[in-house]
Amino acid sequence: MAVKVLDATGSGFNSDIGQGIEWAASQGADIINLSLRGSCNPPAQVISDAVDTAIAAGVVVIAATGND
């Protein structure tokens, strides 16, 4: 399933990303690929919490590195 959480320019809010992760997990996703670009140091808590929720539901979460 495709879950669009960023706008046409690739911009968006951490809360949108977190909601997208949680939505995909609740819809039965087996794997979530977070191929996102940007900087967030330290990582946004909302994204971290959403990833933790997805993992607890048995979802494999993949995050790309080196995009930026």
C-alpha positions as semicolon CSV with decimal commas, in nm:
position;residue;x (nm);y (nm);z (nm)
1;M;0,000;0,000;0,000
2;A;0,120;0,351;-0,066
3;V;0,081;0,610;0,207
4;K;0,159;0,965;0,102
5;V;0,265;1,178;0,396
6;L;0,462;1,454;0,221
7;D;0,349;1,718;-0,028
8;A;0,454;1,746;-0,393
9;T;0,780;1,919;-0,296
10;G;0,874;1,652;-0,044
11;S;0,791;1,869;0,256
12;G;0,568;1,789;0,547
13;F;0,532;1,768;0,920
14;N;0,666;1,504;1,156
15;S;0,311;1,457;1,284
16;D;0,195;1,364;0,931
17;I;0,472;1,105;0,905
18;G;0,383;0,961;1,246
19;Q;0,016;0,940;1,151
20;G;0,106;0,769;0,825
21;I;0,314;0,508;1,008
22;E;0,038;0,439;1,258
23;W;-0,226;0,424;0,982
24;A;-0,024;0,175;0,776
25;A;0,030;-0,045;1,083
26;S;-0,340;-0,036;1,168
27;Q;-0,429;-0,132;0,809
28;G;-0,222;-0,449;0,824
29;A;0,109;-0,344;0,670
30;D;0,376;-0,609;0,715
31;I;0,667;-0,380;0,622
32;I;0,696;-0,002;0,633
33;N;0,971;0,161;0,428
34;L;1,066;0,505;0,556
35;S;1,266;0,638;0,266
36;L;1,263;0,997;0,380
37;R;1,510;1,277;0,340
38;G;1,584;1,551;0,586
39;S;1,739;1,622;0,917
40;C;1,585;1,572;1,252
41;N;1,841;1,560;1,527
42;P;1,738;1,443;1,774
43;P;1,469;1,235;1,604
44;A;1,115;1,366;1,641
45;Q;0,940;1,196;1,929
46;V;0,617;1,160;1,730
47;I;0,797;0,956;1,463
48;S;0,985;0,751;1,721
49;D;0,662;0,673;1,905
50;A;0,486;0,575;1,581
51;V;0,772;0,343;1,483
52;D;0,762;0,184;1,830
53;T;0,386;0,132;1,793
54;A;0,430;-0,029;1,451
55;I;0,708;-0,259;1,573
56;A;0,496;-0,362;1,873
57;A;0,224;-0,458;1,623
58;G;0,469;-0,688;1,445
59;V;0,553;-0,458;1,155
60;V;0,907;-0,453;1,017
61;V;1,015;-0,090;0,982
62;I;1,295;-0,007;0,738
63;A;1,454;0,338;0,743
64;A;1,689;0,456;0,470
65;T;2,017;0,615;0,569
66;G;2,242;0,848;0,379
67;N;1,968;1,033;0,192
68;D;2,099;1,366;0,314
